[in-house]
């Protein structure tokens, strides 16, 4: 079960690295605008906010990777909890799909993590 938990945690970390790249580097480019369904004007106006959000996603990924490398249950649980809360908040305030893309994988990782104890 530990292996399965670590695989899901790694996937969540990779997703957050992807979010970092999209939000920090591609937000104001055609790929980012298409991904997030934005107009050029909106992406230009919100680019600095998106970069900040991307940086936070990078910190979440770094924490999850730290948990994987250290093997510490508490580190993994803390960062999965942060991702879960962020995903729930984003799903309720921004776009419902965030619940499935961000919160659900974090919840699965948490369940597997607890089952591996």
Secondary structure by P-SEA (a helix, b strand, c coil): caaaaaaaaaaaaaaaaaaaaaaccccccaaaaaaacccaaaaaaaaaaaaaaaaaaaaaaaaaaaaaaaccaaaaaaaaaaaaaaaaaaaaccccccccccaaaaaaaaaaaaaac
